[in-house]
């Protein structure tokens, strides 16, 4: 038998203020995915800007928040949409994977949302989920929709820095969180309904080759958000188990970050002083947790703005 990995404790960094908790509304996302059970929010998409502010999304209510280093919340945008994954590019612009509308870009000063990509070859996405930037500006994102083992029709796309949209891979049962390794030679993708993390080695032309299972998990709802540290260790959010697993670059279990709140640990991002803190969205309670990690997170910005 394998020994259980050691636990890393979490603490509450910040909870959604009462003024932002919505009650009595049942948007379509809640009706379909939550069986109409009312929820106050559903947080996802944590991502830091260079000033140390943490952005998070609220999927069912179409909201994007900015949390300052003291834990104070500010509503940046509210619109008719379902924002999920969020990342900032090297120019500091905010990009959003919106399940309803596709890939959007947010002007954080005005709250205006701009559509970047929503109808590849006149066909809408199934429902984009998460995204990651390569150092050359290419944007990889997952198109999950309602795909699963019964309908493995999820896709991974790459929006090249020059504007060309490529399908990287088809026929995936629920592609979710996505990150690149340090060398940007491989993509790691959380395949939620298969309860696995896949590795996609990329050839020089950007196409995948010899795709395989990197991690096979069990229990919970399957892996969700992914984050990478400077040593190539992979943090895997596992909602339903209230955990974030830390695996080495070889796929060996190193630690289990346990939620001190509820069990819906949906996504994470490294940040804080010396980038050694892992910030985790716990979606049921509307809180952001954090844990001190053994290795600093991989820097989101590969170089200074052009």
C-alpha positions as CSV (number, residue, x, y, z in Angstrom):
1,X,0.0,0.0,0.0
2,X,1.1,3.6,-0.7
3,X,1.4,6.0,2.2
4,X,-1.1,8.8,2.2
5,X,0.6,12.1,1.2
6,X,1.0,14.7,3.9
7,X,-1.7,17.3,4.5
8,X,-1.2,21.0,3.9
9,X,-3.7,23.2,5.9
10,X,-5.7,26.0,4.3
11,X,-7.0,29.2,5.8
12,X,-9.7,31.6,4.6
13,X,-8.1,34.4,2.7
14,X,-11.4,36.2,2.0
15,X,-15.1,35.4,1.9
16,X,-17.6,37.0,-0.5
17,X,-19.2,40.0,1.3
18,X,-22.8,39.7,2.3
19,X,-23.8,42.5,-0.1
20,X,-22.7,40.4,-3.1
21,X,-24.4,37.2,-2.1
22,X,-27.5,36.7,-4.3
23,X,-30.6,34.9,-3.0
24,X,-34.0,34.1,-4.6
25,X,-32.8,34.0,-8.2
26,X,-32.5,30.8,-10.3
27,X,-30.7,31.5,-13.5
28,X,-30.6,28.9,-16.2
29,X,-27.1,27.6,-15.2
30,X,-28.5,26.9,-11.7
31,X,-31.7,25.3,-13.0
32,X,-29.9,22.8,-15.2
33,X,-26.7,22.0,-13.3
34,X,-27.9,22.5,-9.7
35,X,-31.4,21.2,-10.1
36,X,-32.8,24.6,-9.3
37,X,-31.3,24.5,-5.8
38,X,-30.6,28.2,-5.0
39,X,-27.0,29.2,-4.6
40,X,-25.6,32.6,-3.6
41,X,-22.6,32.4,-6.0
42,X,-20.3,29.9,-7.7
43,X,-16.7,31.1,-7.8
44,X,-14.1,30.0,-10.3
45,X,-11.3,31.4,-12.5
46,X,-8.8,32.8,-9.9
47,X,-6.0,34.8,-11.5
48,X,-3.6,37.5,-10.3
49,X,-2.6,40.7,-11.9
50,X,0.8,42.3,-11.5
51,X,-0.4,44.5,-8.6
52,X,-1.3,41.4,-6.6
53,X,-5.1,41.7,-7.1
54,X,-7.0,38.4,-7.5
55,X,-9.7,38.2,-10.1
56,X,-12.5,35.6,-9.7
57,X,-15.6,34.8,-11.7
58,X,-19.1,34.0,-10.5
59,X,-20.5,31.7,-13.2
60,X,-24.3,31.7,-12.8
61,X,-24.7,35.4,-12.1
62,X,-22.3,36.7,-14.8
63,X,-20.0,38.6,-12.4
64,X,-16.3,39.2,-12.2
65,X,-14.7,40.4,-9.0
66,X,-11.3,41.8,-8.1
67,X,-10.0,41.1,-4.6
68,X,-7.2,43.3,-3.4
69,X,-4.2,41.9,-1.3
70,X,-6.1,42.8,1.9
71,X,-9.1,40.7,0.9
72,X,-11.4,43.5,-0.1
73,X,-13.9,42.8,-2.9
74,X,-14.8,45.0,-5.9
75,X,-17.4,44.1,-8.6
76,X,-15.6,44.8,-11.9
77,X,-18.2,43.5,-14.3
78,X,-21.8,42.1,-14.3
79,X,-23.4,41.0,-17.6
80,X,-25.6,38.4,-19.2
81,X,-23.2,35.5,-19.4
82,X,-21.5,32.6,-17.6
83,X,-17.9,33.4,-17.0
84,X,-15.7,30.5,-15.9
85,X,-11.9,30.5,-16.5
86,X,-10.0,33.8,-16.4
87,X,-6.4,34.6,-17.3
88,X,-4.4,37.8,-17.8
89,X,-2.1,38.1,-20.8
90,X,1.4,39.6,-20.7
91,X,-0.1,43.1,-21.5
92,X,-2.3,42.8,-18.4
93,X,-5.5,42.3,-20.3
94,X,-8.2,40.1,-18.8
95,X,-9.5,37.2,-20.9
96,X,-12.5,35.1,-19.9
97,X,-13.8,31.7,-21.0
98,X,-17.5,32.2,-21.0
99,X,-19.7,29.1,-21.2
100,X,-22.4,31.0,-22.9
101,X,-20.5,33.4,-25.2
102,X,-17.1,32.0,-26.0
103,X,-13.8,33.8,-25.5
104,X,-14.2,37.3,-24.2
105,X,-11.9,40.1,-23.2
106,X,-12.7,42.4,-20.3
107,X,-11.7,46.1,-19.9
108,X,-11.2,46.1,-16.1
109,X,-11.4,49.9,-16.0
110,X,-14.9,50.1,-17.5
111,X,-16.3,46.6,-17.0
112,X,-17.0,46.3,-20.8
113,X,-16.9,42.8,-22.3
114,X,-15.6,42.3,-25.8
115,X,-16.2,39.1,-27.8
116,X,-12.9,37.7,-29.3
117,X,-14.1,34.3,-30.6
118,X,-17.5,32.8,-30.4
119,X,-18.4,31.1,-33.7
120,X,-15.5,29.1,-35.3
121,X,-16.5,28.2,-38.9
122,X,-20.0,29.5,-38.1
123,X,-20.6,26.9,-35.4
124,X,-20.8,27.9,-31.7
125,X,-18.6,26.3,-29.1
126,X,-20.3,23.7,-26.8
127,X,-19.3,25.7,-23.8
128,X,-15.7,27.0,-23.2
129,X,-14.3,26.4,-19.7
130,X,-10.7,27.3,-19.0
131,X,-7.7,28.8,-20.7
132,X,-3.9,29.3,-20.5
133,X,-1.4,31.5,-22.4
134,X,1.8,30.3,-23.9
135,X,4.8,32.7,-23.8
136,X,4.4,33.5,-27.5
137,X,0.8,34.8,-26.9
138,X,-1.0,31.6,-28.1
139,X,-4.1,31.0,-26.1
140,X,-5.1,27.4,-25.4
141,X,-8.6,26.7,-24.1
142,X,-11.0,23.9,-23.4
143,X,-14.5,23.5,-24.8
144,X,-16.3,21.3,-22.4
145,X,-20.0,22.0,-22.7
146,X,-22.0,19.0,-21.4
147,X,-19.6,16.4,-22.7
148,X,-18.9,13.3,-20.7
149,X,-18.3,9.5,-21.1
150,X,-21.7,9.2,-22.8
151,X,-20.8,12.0,-25.2
152,X,-17.0,12.5,-25.5
153,X,-17.3,15.5,-27.8
154,X,-15.2,18.0,-25.9
155,X,-12.4,19.8,-27.6
156,X,-9.2,21.8,-27.0
157,X,-8.5,24.9,-29.2
158,X,-5.6,27.2,-29.7
159,X,-6.2,30.8,-30.7
160,X,-2.8,31.7,-32.2
161,X,-1.3,35.1,-31.4
162,X,-1.8,36.0,-35.1
163,X,-5.6,35.3,-34.8
164,X,-5.8,31.8,-36.4
165,X,-8.0,29.3,-34.5
166,X,-6.9,25.7,-34.5
167,X,-8.5,22.6,-33.1
168,X,-5.8,20.9,-31.0
169,X,-7.8,17.8,-30.0
170,X,-11.3,16.4,-30.4
171,X,-13.3,13.6,-28.7
172,X,-12.5,14.4,-25.0
173,X,-15.0,13.5,-22.3
174,X,-15.2,16.8,-20.4
175,X,-12.0,18.8,-20.9
176,X,-11.7,21.3,-18.0
177,X,-8.6,22.9,-16.4
178,X,-5.6,23.3,-18.6
179,X,-1.9,24.3,-18.1
180,X,1.4,24.1,-20.0
181,X,4.6,22.5,-18.6
182,X,7.6,24.8,-18.0
183,X,9.1,24.1,-21.4
184,X,5.8,24.5,-23.1
185,X,6.3,21.1,-24.8
186,X,3.1,19.5,-23.3
187,X,-0.4,20.5,-22.2
188,X,-1.9,19.0,-19.1
189,X,-5.7,18.8,-19.2
190,X,-8.2,17.9,-16.4
191,X,-10.6,15.4,-18.0
192,X,-13.3,15.7,-15.4
193,X,-15.8,12.9,-16.3
194,X,-12.9,10.4,-16.8
195,X,-11.5,11.4,-13.4
196,X,-8.1,11.8,-15.0
197,X,-5.5,14.3,-16.1
198,X,-4.2,13.8,-19.6
199,X,-0.8,14.9,-21.0
200,X,-0.7,16.1,-24.6
201,X,2.9,16.3,-25.9
202,X,3.0,19.0,-28.6
203,X,5.0,18.7,-31.9
204,X,6.7,21.7,-33.4
205,X,3.7,22.5,-35.5
206,X,1.5,22.6,-32.3
207,X,-0.4,19.3,-32.9
208,X,-0.5,16.7,-30.2
209,X,1.1,13.3,-30.4
210,X,1.0,10.2,-28.2
211,X,-1.6,11.7,-25.9
212,X,-1.9,9.7,-22.6
213,X,-3.2,9.6,-19.1
214,X,-0.8,11.3,-16.7
215,X,-2.9,10.8,-13.6
216,X,-5.9,8.6,-12.8
217,X,-7.8,9.8,-9.8
218,X,-10.8,8.4,-8.0
219,X,-13.8,9.7,-6.0
220,X,-15.1,13.2,-5.9
221,X,-16.5,14.8,-9.1
222,X,-13.3,14.6,-11.1
223,X,-10.4,17.1,-11.5
224,X,-11.2,20.7,-12.2
225,X,-8.6,23.5,-12.2
226,X,-4.9,23.0,-12.6
227,X,-1.8,25.0,-11.6
228,X,1.9,24.5,-12.1
229,X,4.8,25.5,-9.8
230,X,8.4,26.3,-10.7
231,X,9.6,22.7,-10.2
232,X,7.0,21.3,-12.6
233,X,4.7,20.0,-9.8
234,X,1.1,20.0,-10.7
235,X,-1.7,21.2,-8.3
236,X,-5.0,19.5,-9.2
237,X,-8.3,20.7,-7.7
238,X,-10.7,17.9,-6.8
239,X,-14.2,19.2,-6.0
240,X,-16.3,16.8,-4.0
241,X,-13.3,15.8,-2.0
242,X,-12.5,19.3,-0.7
243,X,-8.9,18.9,-1.8
244,X,-6.1,20.1,-4.1
245,X,-3.7,17.3,-4.8
246,X,0.0,18.2,-5.4
247,X,1.8,15.8,-7.8
248,X,5.4,15.8,-8.8
249,X,6.5,16.3,-12.4
250,X,6.8,12.5,-12.5
251,X,3.2,12.1,-11.3
252,X,4.0,11.1,-7.8
253,X,1.6,12.3,-5.0
254,X,3.4,14.9,-2.8
255,X,0.7,16.5,-0.7
256,X,-3.0,17.0,-0.1
257,X,-4.2,20.6,0.4
258,X,-7.5,20.2,2.5
259,X,-10.3,22.7,2.4
260,X,-11.1,24.4,5.7
261,X,-14.5,25.3,4.3
262,X,-16.8,23.2,2.1
263,X,-15.9,20.5,-0.5
264,X,-16.1,22.4,-3.8
265,X,-12.5,23.2,-4.4
266,X,-12.9,24.2,-8.0
267,X,-9.8,26.1,-9.1
268,X,-6.5,27.6,-7.9
269,X,-3.8,30.1,-8.6
270,X,-0.4,30.8,-7.1
271,X,0.2,34.3,-5.8
272,X,0.9,36.4,-2.7
273,X,4.3,37.2,-1.2
274,X,7.1,35.3,-3.1
275,X,4.3,33.5,-5.1
276,X,4.4,30.7,-2.6
277,X,0.7,30.8,-1.6
278,X,-1.9,28.7,-3.5
279,X,-5.3,30.5,-3.6
280,X,-8.3,28.2,-4.0
281,X,-11.9,29.0,-4.9
282,X,-14.3,27.0,-2.7
283,X,-17.5,27.5,-4.6
284,X,-20.1,26.3,-2.2
285,X,-19.2,28.8,0.6
286,X,-18.2,31.6,-1.7
287,X,-14.7,31.8,-0.2
288,X,-11.2,32.0,-1.4
289,X,-8.8,29.8,0.7
290,X,-5.1,29.8,0.7
291,X,-2.2,27.5,1.6
292,X,1.5,28.0,2.0
293,X,3.2,25.7,-0.5
294,X,6.7,24.2,-0.6
295,X,7.6,25.7,-4.0
296,X,6.7,29.0,-5.6
297,X,4.2,28.9,-8.5
298,X,5.2,29.2,-12.1
299,X,5.1,32.9,-13.1
300,X,2.1,33.7,-15.2
301,X,3.9,36.3,-17.2
302,X,6.8,35.1,-19.2
303,X,8.3,38.5,-19.8
304,X,7.5,42.2,-19.5
305,X,4.8,43.8,-21.7
306,X,5.9,44.7,-25.2
